Amino acid sequence: MKTSLDPRHKKRQKIVKLLFAESFLKQSKSSKIGEILKNLTKIDKAISKIAPSFPIEKINKIDLAILRLAVFEILIEKKQPPKVVVDEAIELAKELAGEKSPAFINGALGKLLDKK
């Protein structure tokens, strides 16, 4: 089991927080954030397909940041196994988001892996 001190987990936490802030400030400094933002149309299109009942503008901002990072890592970056990315996204949701967020993120990313 991963710990909250795992460097990869810490890095993902930082990216989710930056993506969350980006949804309000519209500025980014991180190169990974820049890559995610360059691919935002593709990422958001994928999120719309895997969570059709939830329009992008209605998804909780922190859930959206977590989903955007996970979809980017699964579809574009492809450095980690998809199941690792999903597990990390769920852990981030448990730490940073609402009570129902882990289940929502798990379901959405599960659909993404099924469609892949």
N, C-alpha and C positions, 0 to 999 in steps of 0.2 A: 504494500500500500504506500502510495506517495505521502510525503509530509508537506506541510505548508511551507517548509524551508527549502524544498526542491528548487534549484535555480530556474529550471524551465517553467515551473508553476509561478514563481515570482515574476518572471518576464511576461508571462501571459496576463497576470494580474495587472501589471503596469500598462500593457497594451489595451486591455479592456477599459481601464480607467481613462486612458487617453482617447479611445474611441468614444466613450461616453461623453467626455468633455467636448470632443469634436462636434458632437451632435448639437451642442449649444454655442460653441465659440467659432466654429468653421476655420480653425487653424491647426496645423500639425507640424511637428518637429521631427518625429521619428521616421526613419526610412521605411519601416514595416507599415506604419500608419499611412505613409504616402503610397505604398504599393496597394494597400487595401483601398484607399480612396480612388486610386486610378482605376481600380476594377469594381468600383461600387455599383455600377449599373448591372454588371454580370452577377455580382453577389446578391444584390437586392432582388433581381429577377429569380434567382435560385430560391431565395427565402420566400418569395411570393408563391412559388410552386409548391414548396414543402409545408407552408402554413397558409393555405388559401383562405381560411376563415378569418385571418388576421392581416388586414392591410398594413403595409410597412409603417405608415404614419400612426397607426393605432397600437403598435407593439411597444411595450414598456421600453424606454431608452436603454436601460442597462441590459435587458434581455436582447435587444437589437444589437448592441455592441458585442455581446458574447456570441450571438449567432453570426454576425459579420466576420469576426475573427475565425470562428470555427469553419465557416463555409470557405473563407479564403484559404485556410490551411489545408482543407480537404480537396477543394477543386483546383486551386491555382498553385499554391506553394508546394504541396505534396512532399514535404520532408518527413512528416511523421505518419505512422499508420493511422488510418481514419478512426479506428476504435480508441486509440490513445487521445486523439483530438476530442472525440465525443466525451470521453471520461473527464478530460480536463474542463471542457465546457460545463459539464454538470457540476463539477466541483466549484468552478467559479460562480455558477448560479447559486449554489448553496451558500457560498460566502458573501456574495455581493447583491443578490437579487431577492425577490419575494418568495414566499412560501411555495407557490405553485410554479415558479420559474424552472426549477430543475426538471420537472415532469414535462413542461412545455418544450424546453430545449431538447430534452432527450427524444421526445416524439418527433419533433421537426427534423433533427439531425438523423434520426433513425430512418425517416422517409428519404432523406438525401442519400443515405448509404444504400437503401433499397433500389433507388433509381439509377445509381451509379453503375 
